[in-house]
Structure formats: structure tokens, C-alpha cells
Amino acid sequence: MRKITFSLLFMLLVSALNAQSIGHDLTIFAEEGEKFTLFINGQQINEQPQSSVSVKDISSNTVHSKIVFENSEITALEKKYLLLAEPGPGEKRPVSVVYKLKKKKEEYKLAFVNRSPKVLQQNNVIIINR
């Protein structure tokens, strides 16, 4: 009985830890193909400048983002509270968010494109009767 209880508690703990590790996904792309380096909360995401950068499983609902362009003539872009989660009160489920870098009057802006619920893959069990 003790082994069964311990096994159930262990399985609950593992599933709780797995549930906590699922976060938001973020993709930022340059509308005109400019290459950039993305920093999230001070951490450099991509080693080489790219025109599209994705980040998986971000645990916070907002992040501090900084975009440094490969072309040093373009001013770096910084957003202190980039919203990932659904706006408003209530439970914040994991989402996939897309923003684009858009040139507007010789200045670059970060424009919201899309936010959708994150699709979580379930481990399927297939039973074959022979």
C-alpha cells in the first residue's frame, strides 16, 4: 500500500512539473527581411542575426525585449512590456504570439500580428489487438 501511495504521489509531482514548464511561444519577423538579434529579459536568443526569430516556452506573460539590427545604421528597438498572454484578467493559458518589425516613416516599430492558443501535443497510446 505504501508503494502505491508513493507511486501516485510521484506521478502527480512529475505531471505538475511538466505542466509548469509549458509557456508561451514568441515569433518576431522583419517585414522587409532585415536581419536582427533578439534579446529577451537581457538574454541573447539568436547567435547570428536572422530575419525571423522564435522563442519557445517563455514562462512570463510579459517580457522586456530588445532588437538590435545587423545594419548598425538602424536604431535598436526596445519594448519594456511586450505582451505575450491574452490581455485582461483571468487564467492565462499558453499562447503562440507573432509580432512583426515594420518600417514606418524611417523608424521601425514592433506590430502585433496574431495570438492563438498553443497546441499542446498529447502522448497518444495506440493499442493493437491481435
N, C-alpha and C positions, 0 to 999 in steps of 0.2 A: 504494500500500500504506500509505503514511504517513497519507493522508487517511482511509482506512478505519479504521485503528487509532485515530486521533484522534476520529473519529465515534463509535466504540464506547465509548471512554473517556468522552466527553461524555454519551452516553446513560446510561451506568452512574452517572455523577455526578448527573445530573438525577433519575434514579429513586431514588437513595439519599436525596437531599434531600427528595423528595416523601414517601418512606416515613417520614422522621423528623418530618415536620410533622403526622402523624396522631396525635392524642392522645385523651384521654378526654373524654366529654361528661357534663355535670352538669346536673340539673334539680332545683330546690328549689321546692316549692309549699306554701302555707299551707292547712291542712286546713279552716279556718273562713273563709278568704278575706281574712285580714289582709294589708294591703299593707306591703311592706318593701323595703329597699335592701340588695343583696348586695355584699360586699367579698371578693375572693379574693386572698390574698397581698398585702393592702394596696391593691389596685386596685379602684375602684368599677366594678361591672359594669353596673348599670342606672341611667339618669339620673333617671327618675321611679319612685317606689315602685310595685311591682306585687305581685300575689298569687302569681305564678309567674314564675320567672326561670331561663333556660337559658344555659349557657356551653358553647362548642364547643372541641374540640382543646386540652385542658389537657395540658401535657407532663409534669407530675409525677404520681406515684402518690398523693401525699397533698397536701392544701392547708390553709392557715390561712384559715378562713372567719369572717366576722363579718356578722351580720344586724342591721340597725337598722330598727326598726318605724316606720311613719309615725305611729302613735299613740305619742307620747312617754311615755305612762304605762306602756307595756310595756318592760321592761328588755331591752337589746340582748343578743343571744346570740352567744357566741364559741366556736368549736371550733378548737383549735390543730392537730389532726391528723385532718382529715376524710379518710377513706379512699375513694379512687376505684377503684383497681385491685383485682383479685381478691386476697383475703388469702392469706398463705402464701408459701413460696419458689417459685421457678420463673419462667419467662418471663411477663412482664406484657403481655398483648395489650390493645389499646384496647377500652374498655367504655363503655357508657352507664349512668349511675347516677342513681337517683332517690331523693331524701330528702324528707320532709315535716315541716313545722312543726306540732307537736302540742301542744295546751294540756293540761297535766297538773297538777292542784292549783294553779291560778292561776299556773303557771310554764310557759314554753314550752321544749320540747325538740326536738331535731333527730332524727327517727327514720328509720332505713333502710327503704326500700320495695322497691327492685328493683335488680339489676345484671345486665346482659346483654351479650354480645359486641357490639361495634359493627359494624354492617353497612357494609362498605366498597363503594362503587359502583365497578364496573369500567367502563372505556370500551369499549363494545361496538362492534365493527366489523361492519357489515352489507354483505354482498356480494350484489349482484343481478346475475344472469346474464341477458343479453338475447339 
